[in-house]
Amino acid sequence: MKQYLLSVLAVFGLSTAAMACPDYSQWGDSYSVTGPQMRSPVRFNVVAGGENYIWNCPNVRPGTDQGAGYFTTAPDFTFDMSGMSGLRLEISVISKCDSALLINTASANWYYDDDDNGNMDPKIVLTRPLDGYLDVWVGTYDGDYCDAILELETFRR
């Protein structure tokens, strides 16, 4: 009987671990921002890193970069964006480690980047961002944790 209980606990423990992935139905630190407000860079301090390896997560399939990355389950930030028409949005990270960036847009699309901001930091450019919620995770390439700054800035298309 003891062996059976241990087997059942092991199965449930493994299935729970497999479900721990970035989840846009959860909320991060929430902010309302407008396109015009972000014409000057808007910055947020964050600790980059997480325990979920992105490619073990079947719910996350970015159509962009395919590098490694570890992220938390809940987003670091949830932005309620408005006034985005006619603008492009640059989302970037400056960190003290090899950081990675994962976002889920208002149209439920996933985007990932590892090094496009240079110096092992990520950047994602949305050429036609929509009004609505944008969830942002700041992770790391190798699962380490470090201090980082998330920056959002808009530009005319």
Backbone as numpy.savetxt, mean C-alpha at the origin, in Angstrom:
# Nx Ny Nz CAx CAy CAz Cx Cy Cz
-6.60 -38.64 20.65 -7.42 -37.45 20.65 -6.55 -36.19 20.65
-5.51 -36.21 21.44 -4.62 -35.05 21.51 -4.00 -34.77 20.14
-3.60 -35.83 19.43 -3.02 -35.67 18.10 -4.03 -35.04 17.13
-5.29 -35.46 17.24 -6.35 -34.93 16.39 -6.54 -33.43 16.65
-6.58 -33.03 17.91 -6.75 -31.62 18.25 -5.58 -30.78 17.75
-4.37 -31.31 17.88 -3.21 -30.58 17.38 -3.29 -30.43 15.86
-3.75 -31.46 15.16 -3.90 -31.39 13.71 -4.93 -30.34 13.32
-6.06 -30.30 14.02 -7.11 -29.33 13.73 -6.58 -27.91 13.98
-5.90 -27.71 15.10 -5.34 -26.39 15.39 -4.31 -25.97 14.34
-3.50 -26.90 13.88 -2.51 -26.58 12.86 -3.18 -26.16 11.56
-4.23 -26.85 11.15 -4.94 -26.50 9.92 -5.56 -25.12 10.04
-6.23 -24.84 11.15 -6.83 -23.52 11.33 -5.77 -22.44 11.43
-4.68 -22.72 12.05 -3.59 -21.74 12.16 -3.01 -21.40 10.81
-2.82 -22.42 9.96 -2.29 -22.17 8.62 -3.29 -21.43 7.75
-4.55 -21.76 7.86 -5.54 -21.07 7.04 -5.68 -19.61 7.46
-5.55 -19.32 8.74 -5.59 -17.94 9.21 -4.39 -17.17 8.68
-3.21 -17.77 8.69 -2.02 -17.10 8.20 -2.15 -16.80 6.71
-2.75 -17.70 5.96 -2.90 -17.48 4.52 -3.86 -16.33 4.24
-4.78 -16.05 5.15 -5.75 -14.99 4.93 -5.22 -13.63 5.37
-4.09 -13.59 6.01 -3.51 -12.32 6.45 -2.81 -11.66 5.28
-3.52 -10.79 4.60 -3.01 -10.11 3.42 -3.50 -8.67 3.44
-2.89 -7.80 2.63 -3.44 -6.45 2.53 -4.93 -6.50 2.20
-5.71 -5.72 2.94 -7.17 -5.80 2.85 -7.74 -4.38 2.77
-8.23 -4.00 1.59 -8.74 -2.64 1.41 -10.09 -2.42 2.08
-10.71 -3.46 2.62 -11.95 -3.24 3.36 -11.68 -2.70 4.77
-10.42 -2.77 5.20 -10.03 -2.17 6.47 -9.62 -0.72 6.22
-9.52 0.05 7.29 -9.19 1.47 7.18 -7.83 1.76 7.78
-7.11 2.64 7.11 -5.87 3.17 7.66 -6.15 4.51 8.31
-5.09 5.22 8.69 -5.27 6.60 9.16 -5.98 7.36 8.05
-7.11 7.99 8.38 -7.97 8.56 7.34 -7.83 10.07 7.22
-7.77 10.52 5.96 -7.65 11.93 5.65 -8.51 12.25 4.43
-9.10 13.44 4.41 -9.78 13.95 3.23 -8.83 14.94 2.56
-8.58 14.74 1.28 -7.68 15.62 0.53 -8.31 15.95 -0.82
-7.96 17.11 -1.34 -8.44 17.50 -2.66 -7.26 17.62 -3.61
-7.55 17.50 -4.89 -6.51 17.67 -5.90 -5.79 18.99 -5.75
-6.52 20.11 -5.63 -5.84 21.40 -5.46 -4.96 21.46 -4.20
-5.37 20.84 -3.10 -4.54 20.84 -1.89 -3.19 20.16 -2.13
-3.20 19.17 -3.00 -1.98 18.40 -3.24 -1.12 18.98 -4.36
-1.44 20.19 -4.84 -0.57 20.84 -5.84 0.79 21.13 -5.22
0.83 21.32 -3.92 2.08 21.32 -3.16 2.13 19.96 -2.47
3.31 19.37 -2.34 3.39 18.03 -1.76 2.77 17.97 -0.35
2.04 16.89 -0.12 1.46 16.60 1.19 2.22 15.39 1.72
2.78 15.49 2.93 3.65 14.43 3.47 3.09 13.86 4.77
3.36 12.56 4.94 2.91 11.84 6.13 4.03 10.92 6.61
4.33 10.98 7.90 5.30 10.06 8.49 4.66 8.69 8.65
5.46 7.64 8.45 4.95 6.27 8.54 6.13 5.34 8.84
5.83 4.21 9.45 6.82 3.16 9.60 6.57 2.16 8.47
7.56 2.03 7.59 7.44 1.10 6.46 7.66 -0.32 6.95
6.93 -1.25 6.37 7.14 -2.66 6.68 5.83 -3.39 6.88
5.92 -4.68 7.10 4.75 -5.49 7.33 5.11 -6.96 7.35
4.13 -7.78 7.68 4.36 -9.21 7.85 3.80 -10.05 6.70
3.10 -9.43 5.75 2.45 -10.18 4.68 3.23 -10.06 3.37
3.74 -11.20 2.88 4.46 -11.20 1.61 3.44 -11.11 0.48
3.56 -10.07 -0.34 2.54 -9.73 -1.32 2.19 -10.88 -2.26
3.15 -11.67 -2.69 2.86 -12.71 -3.69 2.28 -13.97 -3.05
2.11 -13.99 -1.73 1.37 -15.06 -1.06 -0.10 -14.68 -0.92
-0.49 -13.56 -1.45 -1.83 -13.01 -1.27 -2.61 -13.06 -2.58
-3.49 -14.04 -2.75 -4.22 -14.17 -4.01 -5.20 -13.02 -4.28
-5.57 -12.27 -3.25 -6.49 -11.14 -3.44 -5.78 -9.90 -3.99
-4.45 -9.90 -4.00 -3.68 -8.74 -4.46 -2.94 -9.13 -5.74
-3.35 -8.55 -6.85 -2.69 -8.82 -8.12 -2.46 -7.51 -8.86
-1.39 -6.79 -8.49 -1.10 -5.52 -9.17 -0.77 -5.75 -10.63
-1.19 -4.83 -11.46 -0.87 -4.90 -12.87 0.45 -4.21 -13.18
1.20 -3.86 -12.16 2.45 -3.13 -12.35 3.62 -3.97 -11.87
4.66 -3.37 -11.38 5.90 -4.00 -10.93 5.64 -5.34 -10.24
6.57 -6.27 -10.39 6.41 -7.61 -9.83 7.44 -7.94 -8.75
8.06 -6.96 -8.12 9.09 -7.21 -7.12 8.51 -7.71 -5.80
9.41 -8.06 -4.90 9.02 -8.54 -3.57 8.50 -7.39 -2.73
7.78 -7.71 -1.67 7.30 -6.69 -0.77 6.52 -7.27 0.39
6.71 -6.69 1.56 6.00 -7.10 2.77 5.18 -5.92 3.26
3.89 -6.17 3.54 2.96 -5.11 3.90 2.08 -5.55 5.07
1.51 -4.57 5.77 0.56 -4.85 6.84 -0.78 -5.27 6.24
-1.67 -5.76 7.07 -3.00 -6.15 6.60 -3.85 -4.91 6.34
-3.99 -4.05 7.32 -4.75 -2.80 7.14 -3.86 -1.79 6.42
-4.44 -0.95 5.57 -3.63 0.07 4.93 -3.04 1.03 5.96
-1.91 1.61 5.64 -1.35 2.65 6.51 -2.21 3.90 6.45
-2.76 4.19 5.26 -3.57 5.40 5.06 -4.77 5.08 4.18
-5.87 5.76 4.47 -7.04 5.76 3.60 -7.36 7.22 3.31
-7.23 7.60 2.04 -7.49 8.98 1.63 -8.84 9.05 0.92
-9.67 9.99 1.34 -10.91 10.30 0.64 -10.58 11.48 -0.27
-10.43 11.21 -1.56 -9.94 12.22 -2.50 -11.09 12.81 -3.31
-10.98 14.11 -3.57 -11.95 14.79 -4.43 -11.22 15.83 -5.26
-11.89 16.32 -6.31 -11.29 17.35 -7.17 -10.12 16.86 -7.98
-10.14 15.58 -8.38 -8.99 15.00 -9.08 -9.08 15.11 -10.60
-10.18 15.58 -11.13 -10.36 15.68 -12.58 -9.29 16.59 -13.20
-8.69 16.12 -14.29 -7.68 16.90 -15.01 -6.30 16.87 -14.38
-6.11 16.06 -13.35 -4.82 15.99 -12.64 -4.23 14.59 -12.74
-2.93 14.52 -12.56 -2.28 13.23 -12.32 -1.74 13.27 -10.90
-1.66 12.11 -10.29 -1.26 12.01 -8.89 0.02 11.19 -8.78
1.04 11.77 -8.14 2.27 11.04 -7.86 2.28 10.68 -6.38
2.47 9.41 -6.10 2.54 8.89 -4.74 3.94 8.30 -4.59
4.71 8.82 -3.65 6.09 8.36 -3.52 6.47 8.20 -2.05
7.57 7.50 -1.85 8.08 7.25 -0.50 9.56 7.62 -0.46
9.96 8.22 0.65 11.36 8.46 0.95 11.61 7.74 2.27
12.58 6.83 2.29 12.76 6.01 3.48 14.24 5.78 3.80
14.46 5.12 4.93 15.81 4.78 5.36 16.10 3.30 5.10
15.31 2.67 4.22 15.52 1.26 3.88 15.01 1.02 2.46
14.98 -0.21 2.03 14.46 -0.57 0.71 12.94 -0.71 0.83
12.24 0.39 0.61 10.79 0.41 0.82 10.04 -0.01 -0.44
8.75 -0.31 -0.25 7.86 -0.70 -1.34 6.52 -0.01 -1.12
5.76 0.15 -2.18 4.50 0.88 -2.12 3.40 0.05 -2.77
2.26 -0.04 -2.10 1.10 -0.76 -2.61 -0.11 0.14 -2.43
-0.91 0.29 -3.50 -2.13 1.09 -3.37 -3.30 0.34 -3.98
-4.48 0.69 -3.49 -5.74 0.23 -4.08 -6.56 1.48 -4.35
-6.96 1.66 -5.61 -7.61 2.90 -6.04 -9.12 2.83 -5.84
-9.77 3.96 -6.09 -11.23 4.05 -6.00 -11.92 3.10 -6.96
-11.25 2.72 -8.03 -11.84 1.77 -8.99 -11.42 0.33 -8.68
-10.88 0.09 -7.48 -10.49 -1.23 -6.97 -9.34 -1.86 -7.75
-8.45 -1.04 -8.31 -7.25 -1.55 -8.98 -6.07 -1.50 -8.03
-5.26 -2.55 -8.07 -4.04 -2.62 -7.27 -2.85 -2.15 -8.08
-1.95 -1.39 -7.43 -0.69 -0.96 -8.03 0.42 -1.19 -7.01
1.59 -1.62 -7.51 2.73 -1.91 -6.65 3.98 -1.30 -7.29
4.89 -0.82 -6.46 6.19 -0.39 -6.97 7.25 -0.60 -5.91
8.48 -0.77 -6.40 9.60 -1.01 -5.51 10.65 0.10 -5.59
11.10 0.49 -6.76 12.27 1.38 -6.84 12.15 2.57 -7.77
10.97 2.94 -8.26 10.87 3.97 -9.28 11.13 5.39 -8.79
11.27 5.59 -7.48 11.60 6.92 -6.96 13.11 7.08 -6.77
13.88 6.07 -7.14 15.33 6.12 -6.97 15.72 5.78 -5.54
17.01 5.49 -5.34 17.55 5.20 -4.02 16.75 4.13 -3.28
16.29 3.10 -4.00 15.52 1.98 -3.45 14.19 2.41 -2.84
13.62 3.50 -3.30 12.31 3.98 -2.85 11.30 3.90 -3.99
10.02 3.73 -3.67 9.00 3.56 -4.70 8.27 4.84 -5.07
7.66 4.81 -6.27 6.79 5.88 -6.73 5.78 5.29 -7.70
4.53 5.68 -7.55 3.46 5.29 -8.46 2.81 6.57 -8.97
2.58 6.64 -10.28 1.93 7.79 -10.90 0.58 7.32 -11.45
-0.48 7.94 -10.97 -1.82 7.68 -11.51 -2.13 8.80 -12.49
-2.27 8.46 -13.76 -2.46 9.48 -14.78 -3.88 10.02 -14.83
-4.84 9.26 -14.36 -6.25 9.70 -14.32 -6.90 9.24 -13.02
-6.46 9.79 -11.90 -7.03 9.35 -10.62 -8.50 9.75 -10.50
-9.26 8.92 -9.84 -10.68 9.17 -9.63 -10.92 9.75 -8.24
-12.00 10.48 -8.11 -12.45 10.87 -6.78 -12.89 9.59 -6.06
-12.68 9.54 -4.77 -13.06 8.37 -3.98 -11.93 7.96 -3.07
-12.01 6.74 -2.55 -11.04 6.27 -1.57 -9.79 5.70 -2.25
-8.65 6.05 -1.68 -7.36 5.52 -2.08 -6.71 4.95 -0.83
-6.46 3.64 -0.85 -5.77 2.99 0.27 -4.30 2.84 -0.07
-3.44 3.13 0.90 -1.99 3.13 0.68 -1.30 2.31 1.77
-0.45 1.39 1.32 0.41 0.61 2.22 1.85 0.96 1.90
2.64 1.24 2.92 4.08 1.47 2.76 4.78 0.30 3.41
5.36 -0.54 2.58 6.01 -1.74 3.07 7.50 -1.69 2.80
8.12 -2.87 2.89 9.54 -2.98 2.57 9.76 -4.18 1.67
10.83 -4.13 0.95 11.19 -5.19 0.01 11.49 -6.50 0.73
12.14 -6.40 1.89 12.66 -7.60 2.55 12.02 -7.93 3.90
10.99 -7.21 4.31 10.32 -7.50 5.57 10.86 -6.72 6.76
11.92 -5.93 6.56 12.42 -5.07 7.64 11.44 -3.93 7.89
11.69 -3.17 8.94 10.89 -1.99 9.26 11.81 -0.78 9.32
11.30 0.38 8.90 12.10 1.60 8.99 11.19 2.82 8.92
11.74 3.96 9.31 11.01 5.22 9.20 10.94 5.64 7.74
9.80 6.22 7.37 9.61 6.64 5.98 8.67 7.84 5.94
8.63 8.48 4.79 7.71 9.59 4.53 6.95 9.27 3.25
5.63 9.30 3.34 4.78 9.16 2.17 4.48 10.56 1.64
4.60 10.74 0.32 4.34 12.04 -0.28 3.33 11.89 -1.41
2.32 12.77 -1.43 1.34 12.83 -2.50 1.41 14.21 -3.12
1.41 14.26 -4.45 1.44 15.55 -5.14 0.70 15.40 -6.48
-0.08 16.45 -6.82 -0.80 16.44 -8.09 -0.17 17.43 -9.07
-0.36 17.10 -10.35 0.13 17.92 -11.45 -0.95 17.96 -12.52
-1.01 19.03 -13.28 -1.94 19.09 -14.42 -1.51 18.07 -15.46
-2.50 17.45 -16.07 -2.19 16.49 -17.15 -1.80 17.21 -18.41
